[in-house]
Amino acid sequence: MSRILIVDDDPADRHLLVQILDKQGHTVVAAKTSAEGRQRFQAERPDVAILDVVLPDGDGMQLFERLREVDRAVPVVFITASGSSNLAIRAMQLGAFDYLVKPLRVTEIRNVVQRALEVRRMGSNPVTVDPTPAEDTEGDVIIGRSPAMQEVYKAIGLVASQNVTVLIRGESGTGKELVARALYQFSDRLSGPFLAVNCAAIPETLLESELFGHEKGAFTGADKRRIGKFEQCNGGTLLLDEIGDMPGTLQSKLLRVLQERQFQRVGGNDTIATDVRVLAATNRDLEEMVAGNRFREDLYYRLNGYTIHLPPLRDRGEDLDLLVEHFIRQANRDLSKEVRGIAPETMQLLHHYPWPCNVRELQNVIRQAILQTTGAVLLPHFLPEVVVRGVPALPAPDQVNQTVRSLDALIDERLQSGSHQVYDEVVGQVEEELVGRAIAHAKGDRQKAIELLGANPATFRSTAALRLLDLDASTRSRGPSIIQPGMTMEEIEREAIRQALQHTNGRRTDAAQILGVSVRTLQRKIKEYELEF
C-alpha cells in the first residue's frame, strides 16, 4: 500500500490519523516536529504528507516549502484550526493539495487521502509511450504500432509542449486519460500539478464547487472556504474528463475561464486569476450536441484547439496481440502467476470478440482469465463466457422491454413532479439498483462487486450500499457480518442508514456525510424506512 507521513505535535490528532490510515492498510510514518518531519520525509519518501500548520519549531508553511524542494509532486494536506485557515489557504494557492479543519473527522480524512493518492498516481507514475513494450516494462504504457496509433504518437509529440487546449476523443476504454497524462509529462508544465475531474461523476451543484471552489456559507454544508481545481492547479494541467456531460450552466463559466483566465468562487466576489492548461476528453458526439443546443458552440471551439482521436480496439489490427502479451505479463506480476503462452484458439476468440469497452475491457478479461488459469498456457475455457460466445452479453428482449417501461415511468413521474433534480434522482435510483444487485451477486464481497461493475466506486452518485460494506469490514472483527446473503437493495440501504445513524449517535448531518447523500435525502429515507433515532 501507500506510504503516508504525518507531522503533528498533538498526540491525540496524531494517534487518530495513524489509527485511521493504518486500518486502511497504508504504511504510516509519524513525526512531532518540523525538523523530524523533514528528516522522515527525505528518508521515507512518502506518497502523501499531512502537516499541522502550527509546529513547535516553526510552522507547516516553512516545512511545506522545504519538502517541495525535495519532491514537488507529493500531495501535501494541511491540518488547521479555524483561526489559522488563511495560512493553509495560502499554502494551497502555492501548490498544497487540501486542508482539514480540526476537529478531524474520519470520513473526511479518508476521502482527502484517497483523492491525494490518486493525484500522486496520475502525476508521478510516468506514462510510457512504447509501441512494442519489453518484458520488464512496468507502470502505465501506451501500446500499439498500428497506423492509427502512430498518428496518436505524432499528435502527442506535436502539441505536448504547446500551451493550447487539447480535445481527446474516443470511445470508452480507449485510453484517453493515458494520453492526457502523456501530454502533461512531455509538456513544459511538468513541475506543476496534474489534476483530473470527471464531469459525469459529480452532481452539478458539487461540480461547480469542485472546479471553482466556494466561500464559507455559500450553500448548505459549506462550513469552510474551499479551493477549487482551477485555483489549486495554477501553473499545471487540468483534465476535464467526460466534458460532454458538463451541465449547460457550468459551460458558460468554463468558457469565461478559458477566455479570460479568471473566475470567482461560488458565493464569492473576488476575481481570481489562474494559469491552467486545460485538456478535455469525451466519448460523445459534440458536433451533434452543438446542433441540438446541448453543448455551447463557442465552448466547443475553445476546447478544440487541437484534437487527438483515439481509435477503438477493433480498428487496431495486430495491436491486440501486443496488448494481450503486455496484460499477461502485468497479471502474472500482480497475481503471482506464471502463464507463459496463449493457445492459438484462445487468441482467435480474442480477435473475434468486438470489444465494446476497448482496451480497458481487454485488460479486465485477461486478468480474469489469468486468475482462473492453472497451468502455463492460457486456454479458451479460462476466458469469460461472454468472450467465448463472441458477442457482448445482452438481456432477453422481454427483460429489456420491462426495464425500459420501468425507467420510462420513473422519468415521467419525476418530470411530472416538478422536481429540479430529475437527472440526479433518475441516475441515482438506477445506480442504486445496479450497485445493490452487484453486491447481492457477489454475496457481500466488496472487491468482487466493484470488479463486476467495472468502475471506481468514487464515481458513484449513490454509494450507500458500498459504504455499508466499509462499515461491515470495520465491524466484522467484533461480530458477524451485517450483510446477509439474499438481502435486497432496500434491505441493504436500510441497514446502511441504520448503521450510519448508530455510528454517529443519531446525528443526521454526520450520518448523511458518511453515506454520501444530502441531509434532505437521508430524512426522506428515514421516514420511508420508519427508522427511529
VOLUM-528880 format. One line per 3 residues: number of its first residue (from 1); for each residue x, y, z of C-alpha. Coordinates in nm, 3 decimals, always signed. Layout:
BEGIN
NUM) X,Y,Z  ... $
***
This chain:
BEGIN
1) +0.000,+0.000,+0.000  +0.095,+0.368,+0.009  +0.330,+0.542,+0.249 $
4) +0.195,+0.847,+0.435  +0.385,+1.098,+0.650  +0.207,+1.274,+0.941 $
7) +0.370,+1.574,+1.111  +0.166,+1.691,+1.412  +0.270,+1.769,+1.770 $
10) -0.079,+1.700,+1.908  -0.069,+1.336,+2.030  -0.448,+1.291,+2.008 $
13) -0.474,+1.408,+1.645  -0.160,+1.219,+1.550  -0.293,+0.899,+1.706 $
16) -0.629,+0.940,+1.529  -0.465,+0.986,+1.190  -0.231,+0.690,+1.241 $
19) -0.518,+0.469,+1.351  -0.745,+0.559,+1.057  -0.481,+0.527,+0.788 $
22) -0.324,+0.216,+0.936  -0.663,+0.040,+0.926  -0.682,+0.118,+0.554 $
25) -0.356,-0.069,+0.502  -0.126,+0.229,+0.450  +0.225,+0.248,+0.593 $
28) +0.216,+0.548,+0.828  +0.523,+0.745,+0.937  +0.469,+0.999,+1.216 $
31) +0.675,+1.295,+1.337  +0.621,+1.556,+1.609  +0.833,+1.848,+1.485 $
34) +0.925,+2.022,+1.162  +1.286,+1.903,+1.182  +1.183,+1.544,+1.243 $
37) +0.922,+1.565,+0.967  +1.179,+1.686,+0.715  +1.417,+1.407,+0.814 $
40) +1.149,+1.139,+0.785  +1.033,+1.282,+0.451  +1.381,+1.252,+0.300 $
43) +1.429,+0.902,+0.442  +1.086,+0.754,+0.367  +0.982,+0.943,+0.051 $
46) +0.606,+0.921,+0.126  +0.324,+0.929,-0.129  +0.126,+1.186,+0.075 $
49) +0.227,+1.424,+0.357  -0.014,+1.556,+0.623  +0.123,+1.862,+0.805 $
52) -0.004,+2.059,+1.102  +0.005,+2.434,+1.039  +0.148,+2.512,+1.385 $
55) +0.453,+2.313,+1.496  +0.683,+2.356,+1.800  +0.988,+2.454,+1.592 $
58) +0.820,+2.651,+1.314  +0.506,+2.648,+1.103  +0.386,+2.397,+0.849 $
61) +0.423,+2.652,+0.570  +0.800,+2.662,+0.612  +0.815,+2.284,+0.623 $
64) +0.594,+2.267,+0.314  +0.838,+2.484,+0.118  +1.132,+2.267,+0.227 $
67) +0.952,+1.946,+0.130  +0.873,+2.087,-0.215  +1.245,+2.140,-0.267 $
70) +1.288,+1.763,-0.226  +0.980,+1.644,-0.417  +0.728,+1.883,-0.574 $
73) +0.496,+1.601,-0.680  +0.399,+1.481,-0.330  +0.045,+1.597,-0.239 $
76) +0.052,+1.787,+0.093  -0.257,+1.812,+0.315  -0.262,+2.069,+0.595 $
79) -0.430,+2.035,+0.933  -0.552,+2.366,+1.068  -0.755,+2.514,+1.349 $
82) -1.022,+2.757,+1.230  -0.814,+3.058,+1.334  -0.522,+2.961,+1.111 $
85) -0.716,+2.865,+0.798  -0.584,+3.162,+0.596  -0.231,+3.021,+0.620 $
88) -0.350,+2.686,+0.492  -0.537,+2.852,+0.205  -0.224,+3.047,+0.112 $
91) -0.032,+2.719,+0.108  -0.291,+2.566,-0.124  -0.256,+2.857,-0.361 $
94) +0.115,+2.775,-0.376  +0.054,+2.410,-0.451  -0.073,+2.225,-0.144 $
97) -0.345,+1.968,-0.209  -0.610,+2.038,+0.057  -0.660,+2.120,+0.423 $
100) -0.854,+1.966,+0.709  -1.009,+2.172,+0.987  -0.997,+2.047,+1.346 $
103) -1.167,+1.859,+1.499  -1.075,+1.593,+1.247  -1.348,+1.373,+1.100 $
106) -1.286,+1.014,+0.998  -1.475,+1.025,+0.667  -1.311,+1.348,+0.559 $
109) -0.963,+1.214,+0.636  -1.025,+0.902,+0.431  -1.169,+1.093,+0.137 $
112) -0.891,+1.352,+0.124  -0.615,+1.091,+0.146  -0.780,+0.877,-0.122 $
115) -0.801,+1.174,-0.358  -0.443,+1.277,-0.280  -0.316,+0.928,-0.358 $
118) -0.499,+0.930,-0.691  -0.337,+1.263,-0.778  +0.000,+1.121,-0.676 $
121) -0.055,+0.821,-0.902  -0.152,+1.030,-1.203  +0.121,+1.289,-1.155 $
124) +0.418,+1.073,-1.063  +0.367,+0.741,-1.241  +0.507,+0.805,-1.587 $
127) +0.307,+0.701,-1.892  +0.546,+0.523,-2.127  +0.476,+0.559,-2.497 $
130) +0.613,+0.227,-2.620  +0.463,+0.069,-2.935  +0.627,-0.269,-2.854 $
133) +0.694,-0.286,-2.477  +0.975,-0.503,-2.347  +0.946,-0.781,-2.089 $
136) +1.038,-0.555,-1.798  +0.806,-0.264,-1.886  +0.606,-0.166,-1.578 $
139) +0.356,+0.102,-1.493  +0.115,+0.264,-1.738  +0.209,+0.238,-2.102 $
142) +0.052,+0.334,-2.435  +0.098,+0.035,-2.664  +0.043,-0.011,-3.036 $
145) +0.216,+0.014,-3.371  -0.092,+0.030,-3.595  -0.116,+0.329,-3.833 $
148) -0.393,+0.481,-3.621  -0.176,+0.470,-3.306  +0.122,+0.612,-3.495 $
151) -0.094,+0.917,-3.564  -0.167,+0.944,-3.191  +0.206,+0.941,-3.109 $
154) +0.271,+1.212,-3.367  -0.008,+1.424,-3.221  +0.129,+1.392,-2.866 $
157) +0.474,+1.498,-2.983  +0.332,+1.788,-3.182  +0.121,+1.956,-2.912 $
160) +0.259,+1.838,-2.576  +0.487,+2.137,-2.537  +0.239,+2.386,-2.681 $
163) +0.019,+2.585,-2.444  -0.306,+2.502,-2.625  -0.622,+2.324,-2.520 $
166) -0.646,+1.968,-2.647  -0.966,+1.771,-2.703  -0.908,+1.396,-2.667 $
169) -1.182,+1.194,-2.835  -1.255,+0.824,-2.841  -1.486,+0.552,-2.718 $
172) -1.491,+0.447,-2.352  -1.186,+0.244,-2.256  -0.957,+0.359,-2.537 $
175) -0.706,+0.527,-2.303  -0.798,+0.896,-2.310  -0.663,+0.957,-1.958 $
178) -0.328,+0.797,-2.050  -0.295,+1.031,-2.347  -0.375,+1.329,-2.122 $
181) -0.106,+1.224,-1.875  +0.142,+1.176,-2.159  +0.067,+1.531,-2.282 $
184) +0.136,+1.655,-1.929  +0.459,+1.459,-1.886  +0.602,+1.578,-2.218 $
187) +0.495,+1.940,-2.155  +0.671,+2.242,-2.009  +0.432,+2.228,-1.711 $
190) +0.575,+1.912,-1.558  +0.681,+2.099,-1.244  +0.316,+2.197,-1.184 $
193) +0.033,+1.970,-1.070  -0.179,+1.742,-1.288  -0.540,+1.708,-1.173 $
196) -0.843,+1.541,-1.328  -1.216,+1.594,-1.282  -1.482,+1.359,-1.417 $
199) -1.766,+1.589,-1.519  -2.012,+1.299,-1.543  -1.945,+1.164,-1.194 $
202) -2.023,+1.474,-0.986  -2.368,+1.636,-0.949  -2.399,+1.984,-1.095 $
205) -2.412,+2.167,-0.761  -2.096,+1.994,-0.641  -1.914,+2.011,-0.976 $
208) -1.918,+2.392,-0.972  -1.757,+2.391,-0.628  -1.510,+2.120,-0.735 $
211) -1.389,+2.332,-1.027  -1.410,+2.685,-0.889  -1.421,+2.644,-0.511 $
214) -1.663,+2.814,-0.274  -1.672,+3.057,+0.015  -1.782,+2.961,+0.364 $
217) -2.161,+2.979,+0.387  -2.210,+2.981,+0.007  -2.464,+2.700,+0.041 $
220) -2.589,+2.449,+0.294  -2.297,+2.241,+0.416  -2.030,+2.489,+0.308 $
223) -1.873,+2.513,+0.655  -1.535,+2.634,+0.528  -1.382,+2.800,+0.226 $
226) -1.280,+2.551,-0.041  -1.016,+2.595,-0.308  -1.131,+2.459,-0.644 $
229) -0.931,+2.273,-0.907  -0.870,+2.581,-1.122  -0.710,+2.760,-0.828 $
232) -0.533,+2.453,-0.695  -0.394,+2.363,-1.039  -0.240,+2.705,-1.107 $
235) +0.070,+2.657,-1.321  -0.026,+2.298,-1.404  -0.258,+2.091,-1.621 $
238) -0.626,+2.011,-1.562  -0.806,+1.725,-1.738  -1.182,+1.770,-1.773 $
241) -1.294,+1.415,-1.841  -1.637,+1.346,-1.993  -1.668,+1.713,-2.088 $
244) -1.978,+1.633,-2.294  -2.165,+1.567,-1.969  -2.095,+1.911,-1.820 $
247) -2.422,+2.093,-1.738  -2.506,+2.395,-1.954  -2.487,+2.643,-1.665 $
250) -2.126,+2.545,-1.598  -2.031,+2.555,-1.965  -2.070,+2.933,-1.957 $
253) -1.846,+2.968,-1.652  -1.584,+2.738,-1.803  -1.587,+2.944,-2.124 $
256) -1.510,+3.257,-1.924  -1.214,+3.090,-1.755  -1.073,+2.979,-2.089 $
259) -1.121,+3.325,-2.241  -1.021,+3.550,-1.952  -0.815,+3.316,-1.730 $
262) -1.003,+3.430,-1.422  -1.308,+3.325,-1.221  -1.493,+3.371,-0.891 $
265) -1.553,+3.113,-0.621  -1.914,+3.011,-0.559  -2.060,+3.271,-0.322 $
268) -1.755,+3.497,-0.359  -1.689,+3.840,-0.508  -1.311,+3.826,-0.551 $
271) -1.183,+3.766,-0.905  -0.908,+3.506,-0.906  -0.652,+3.475,-1.185 $
274) -0.540,+3.131,-1.294  -0.283,+2.990,-1.533  -0.404,+2.639,-1.614 $
277) -0.367,+2.435,-1.930  -0.697,+2.258,-1.996  -0.724,+1.916,-2.157 $
280) -1.071,+1.778,-2.226  -1.182,+1.424,-2.304  -1.512,+1.283,-2.425 $
283) -1.675,+0.986,-2.596  -1.973,+1.200,-2.700  -2.052,+1.340,-3.045 $
286) -2.002,+1.706,-2.956  -2.095,+1.827,-3.303  -2.436,+1.659,-3.271 $
289) -2.474,+1.807,-2.920  -2.392,+2.155,-3.053  -2.652,+2.112,-3.328 $
292) -2.907,+2.007,-3.065  -2.823,+2.303,-2.837  -2.693,+2.069,-2.565 $
295) -2.337,+2.198,-2.583  -2.221,+2.555,-2.637  -2.073,+2.611,-2.981 $
298) -1.828,+2.876,-2.860  -1.704,+2.645,-2.583  -1.665,+2.362,-2.834 $
301) -1.432,+2.576,-3.048  -1.240,+2.693,-2.739  -1.176,+2.336,-2.628 $
304) -1.097,+2.217,-2.978  -0.761,+2.391,-3.002  -0.625,+2.058,-3.122 $
307) -0.798,+1.721,-3.143  -0.649,+1.377,-3.080  -0.867,+1.086,-3.194 $
310) -0.811,+0.751,-3.022  -0.910,+0.452,-3.237  -1.130,+0.173,-3.099 $
313) -0.956,-0.157,-3.032  -1.145,-0.332,-3.314  -0.973,-0.100,-3.566 $
316) -0.619,-0.154,-3.440  -0.539,-0.488,-3.603  -0.237,-0.668,-3.456 $
319) -0.214,-0.420,-3.167  -0.442,-0.667,-2.992  -0.159,-0.924,-2.981 $
322) +0.081,-0.672,-2.825  -0.176,-0.568,-2.566  -0.258,-0.927,-2.474 $
325) +0.111,-1.007,-2.420  +0.154,-0.696,-2.205  -0.155,-0.763,-1.993 $
328) -0.049,-1.125,-1.939  +0.289,-1.010,-1.807  +0.115,-0.749,-1.591 $
331) -0.132,-1.002,-1.448  +0.149,-1.251,-1.383  +0.326,-0.991,-1.169 $
334) +0.014,-0.880,-0.984  -0.132,-1.227,-0.924  +0.194,-1.424,-0.879 $
337) +0.115,-1.642,-1.179  +0.346,-1.792,-1.442  +0.143,-1.802,-1.761 $
340) +0.399,-1.810,-2.042  +0.187,-1.872,-2.351  -0.155,-1.840,-2.507 $
343) -0.322,-2.110,-2.715  -0.391,-2.019,-3.083  -0.763,-2.090,-3.039 $
346) -0.769,-1.854,-2.740  -0.614,-1.575,-2.947  -0.864,-1.647,-3.224 $
349) -1.152,-1.594,-2.980  -0.998,-1.268,-2.860  -0.968,-1.143,-3.219 $
352) -1.327,-1.242,-3.294  -1.476,-1.055,-2.998  -1.585,-0.694,-3.082 $
355) -1.452,-0.532,-2.757  -1.725,-0.270,-2.700  -1.533,-0.132,-2.400 $
358) -1.198,-0.145,-2.580  -0.858,-0.173,-2.408  -1.000,-0.142,-2.058 $
361) -1.226,-0.442,-2.121  -0.939,-0.643,-2.271  -0.723,-0.580,-1.964 $
364) -1.006,-0.691,-1.735  -1.073,-1.007,-1.941  -0.705,-1.108,-1.943 $
367) -0.679,-1.050,-1.570  -0.986,-1.266,-1.502  -0.854,-1.540,-1.731 $
370) -0.508,-1.543,-1.570  -0.671,-1.566,-1.230  -0.855,-1.881,-1.345 $
373) -0.560,-2.037,-1.527  -0.399,-2.335,-1.351  -0.115,-2.406,-1.594 $
376) +0.139,-2.219,-1.804  -0.086,-2.175,-2.110  -0.397,-1.958,-2.138 $
379) -0.665,-2.190,-2.280  -1.007,-2.090,-2.420  -1.212,-2.227,-2.129 $
382) -1.039,-1.984,-1.891  -1.189,-1.686,-2.077  -1.517,-1.532,-1.956 $
385) -1.823,-1.683,-2.121  -1.911,-1.358,-2.300  -1.581,-1.370,-2.492 $
388) -1.615,-1.740,-2.574  -1.960,-1.675,-2.723  -1.808,-1.395,-2.928 $
391) -2.074,-1.132,-2.865  -2.140,-0.897,-2.570  -2.398,-1.030,-2.326 $
394) -2.745,-0.883,-2.379  -3.059,-0.929,-2.170  -3.358,-1.109,-2.315 $
397) -3.597,-0.887,-2.518  -3.878,-0.916,-2.261  -3.636,-0.806,-1.985 $
400) -3.525,-0.510,-2.196  -3.884,-0.403,-2.260  -3.975,-0.433,-1.892 $
403) -3.669,-0.234,-1.788  -3.737,+0.037,-2.046  -4.101,+0.064,-1.933 $
406) -3.997,+0.094,-1.566  -3.732,+0.354,-1.646  -3.975,+0.545,-1.867 $
409) -4.231,+0.550,-1.586  -3.970,+0.673,-1.337  -3.857,+0.955,-1.567 $
412) -4.215,+1.058,-1.642  -4.307,+1.058,-1.272  -4.009,+1.277,-1.178 $
415) -4.074,+1.520,-1.464  -4.441,+1.547,-1.364  -4.343,+1.611,-1.001 $
418) -4.187,+1.947,-1.087  -3.853,+1.842,-0.937  -3.542,+2.042,-1.030 $
421) -3.311,+1.745,-0.971  -3.454,+1.492,-1.217  -3.112,+1.393,-1.352 $
424) -2.964,+1.309,-1.010  -3.285,+1.136,-0.895  -3.317,+0.910,-1.200 $
427) -2.946,+0.827,-1.231  -2.921,+0.776,-0.857  -3.211,+0.529,-0.850 $
430) -3.080,+0.331,-1.146  -2.735,+0.325,-0.987  -2.872,+0.208,-0.653 $
433) -3.039,-0.086,-0.825  -2.724,-0.170,-1.021  -2.492,-0.147,-0.719 $
436) -2.733,-0.340,-0.500  -2.764,-0.627,-0.746  -2.388,-0.642,-0.794 $
439) -2.340,-0.666,-0.416  -2.608,-0.933,-0.389  -2.448,-1.132,-0.671 $
442) -2.108,-1.102,-0.500  -2.261,-1.216,-0.169  -2.134,-0.907,+0.011 $
445) -1.779,-0.921,-0.128  -1.698,-0.553,-0.183  -1.400,-0.601,-0.414 $
448) -1.583,-0.856,-0.627  -1.883,-0.623,-0.655  -1.659,-0.338,-0.771 $
451) -1.489,-0.565,-1.025  -1.829,-0.675,-1.157  -1.934,-0.313,-1.201 $
454) -1.606,-0.229,-1.372  -1.595,+0.118,-1.220  -1.434,+0.319,-0.946 $
457) -1.681,+0.345,-0.653  -1.573,+0.706,-0.606  -1.760,+0.786,-0.930 $
460) -2.095,+0.662,-0.799  -2.355,+0.921,-0.713  -2.519,+0.693,-0.457 $
463) -2.274,+0.480,-0.260  -2.478,+0.387,+0.047  -2.453,+0.016,-0.023 $
466) -2.078,+0.025,-0.087  -2.023,+0.240,+0.221  -2.213,-0.020,+0.417 $
469) -1.956,-0.273,+0.305  -1.685,-0.047,+0.451  -1.878,-0.033,+0.781 $
472) -1.921,-0.408,+0.763  -1.547,-0.464,+0.717  -1.464,-0.246,+1.018 $
475) -1.712,-0.424,+1.248  -1.671,-0.781,+1.129  -1.388,-0.848,+1.376 $
478) -1.626,-0.769,+1.661  -1.917,-0.979,+1.542  -2.098,-1.138,+1.248 $
481) -2.132,-0.964,+0.911  -2.415,-0.711,+0.891  -2.478,-0.815,+0.529 $
484) -2.662,-1.142,+0.490  -2.698,-1.347,+0.171  -3.013,-1.266,-0.024 $
487) -3.058,-0.913,+0.113  -3.239,-0.684,-0.130  -3.117,-0.337,-0.224 $
490) -3.380,-0.184,+0.004  -3.270,-0.402,+0.296  -2.904,-0.315,+0.236 $
493) -2.983,+0.057,+0.214  -3.200,+0.046,+0.526  -2.923,-0.129,+0.717 $
496) -2.665,+0.119,+0.585  -2.872,+0.411,+0.715  -2.933,+0.241,+1.048 $
499) -2.561,+0.168,+1.093  -2.463,+0.525,+0.997  -2.710,+0.675,+1.244 $
502) -2.595,+0.438,+1.515  -2.231,+0.520,+1.438  -2.299,+0.896,+1.471 $
505) -2.532,+0.868,+1.772  -2.824,+0.985,+1.561  -2.653,+1.299,+1.421 $
508) -2.814,+1.319,+1.080  -2.566,+1.564,+0.929  -2.273,+1.334,+1.010 $
511) -2.469,+1.024,+0.903  -2.553,+1.187,+0.569  -2.184,+1.264,+0.515 $
514) -2.088,+0.903,+0.587  -2.347,+0.776,+0.339  -2.263,+1.035,+0.074 $
517) -2.617,+1.175,+0.050  -2.783,+1.505,+0.137  -2.944,+1.554,+0.476 $
520) -3.277,+1.604,+0.297  -3.243,+1.268,+0.120  -3.146,+1.100,+0.446 $
523) -3.450,+1.241,+0.625  -3.674,+1.116,+0.345  -3.522,+0.770,+0.366 $
526) -3.554,+0.759,+0.746  -3.923,+0.834,+0.711  -3.962,+0.585,+0.426 $
529) -3.799,+0.303,+0.623  -3.968,+0.408,+0.951  -3.638,+0.431,+1.139 $
532) -3.640,+0.591,+1.484  -3.332,+0.780,+1.610 $
***
